[in-house]
Amino acid sequence: MFAVEVIDLKKNFGKTKALDGLTFRVKRGEVYALLGPNGAGKSTTLKILVGLLKPDGGVAKIDGVNVKNRAEVMKKVGYIPEEPILFPYLTAKEVLIYSAKLRGLKDYEDRIEHLLDVFSLEEDKIVAGMSKGMVQKLAACVAFLHEPEILIMDEPMANMDPESQHVFKKEIRRMKATALISTHQLSEVEKFCDRVGVISKGKLVAEVDINEIDELERFFLEVVK
Ligand SMILES: Nc1ncnc2c1ncn2[C@@H]1O[C@H](COP(=O)(O)OP(=O)(O)OP(=O)(O)O)[C@@H](O)[C@H]1O
């Protein structure tokens, strides 16, 4: 069974075909990068996978479960949106306690301490007073809190400093999670991902093991030409 399955997915916004029969699969334990030009349909795909958008056609499954069953699917998934929205007047620690309670977690204190520590976040800092990078790190903490089997992440490292990016990748490896990452950071993909899917105009145009290519940038530019 695959961790993530996207089969012939279609999504229209008015006349815009955001997804036009997109198909790809992510194996268990794999770090899979979803690449594509601006507007290719990456965020739309990830939003469908976490039940934030409904597809117009096709099927999306997490661990064999149709994403229509959002409550069941979200037990297994940690999601980092492209632009995380967190309560502005809660502190970092309060956001994590709130998230832990929402998920019905028990004995979460040590886990919260660990995440705040590794991401160098001050527990008393309110969200409204955080930089973009800090908000992104706190969103990662929210997604990692329940040690999910599967991570769905939309440009998660775009605002993180290099040390935070290092910690972020280390945590994902430590959790042995399957990760589906939408990103434009090709050098990070080369270092961190196992497989790459390139989408353009809502369709998969290439898929490759990262070890099979010499230079990702050249590969990417050729397939989206
Ligand atoms: N809520 C929406 N209403 C209308 N059109 C939308 C909406 N969301 C996405 N689209 C359109 O769907 C297409 C795919 O957008 P999407 O955000 O999935 O692309 P993306 O690959 O994530 O792009 P980027 O790399 O710029 O983040 C684009 O043409 C976009 O304008």
The ligand as an ORCA input file, in Angstrom:
! r2SCAN-3c Opt
* xyz 0 1
  N      -9.052     29.614     -4.713
  C      -8.748     29.756     -6.000
  N      -9.565     30.430     -6.845
  C      -9.278     30.553     -8.147
  N      -8.188     30.039     -8.745
  C      -7.324     29.350     -7.950
  C      -7.566     29.180     -6.542
  N      -6.544     28.447     -6.030
  C      -5.711     28.191     -7.052
  N      -6.170     28.719     -8.195
  C      -5.543     28.607     -9.540
  O      -5.237     27.246     -9.752
  C      -3.979     27.115    -10.404
  C      -3.052     26.272     -9.548
  O      -2.706     27.005     -8.368
  P      -1.803     26.397     -7.211
  O      -1.836     27.380     -6.080
  O      -2.210     25.011     -6.936
  O      -0.344     26.407     -7.901
  P       1.087     26.121     -7.285
  O       1.731     25.100     -8.153
  O       0.981     25.801     -5.829
  O       1.808     27.531     -7.512
  P       2.987     28.289     -6.700
  O       4.266     27.593     -7.044
  O       2.939     29.685     -7.292
  O       2.645     28.270     -5.228
  C      -3.486     28.534    -10.647
  O      -3.881     28.913    -11.966
  C      -4.228     29.362     -9.620
  O      -4.410     30.696    -10.027
*
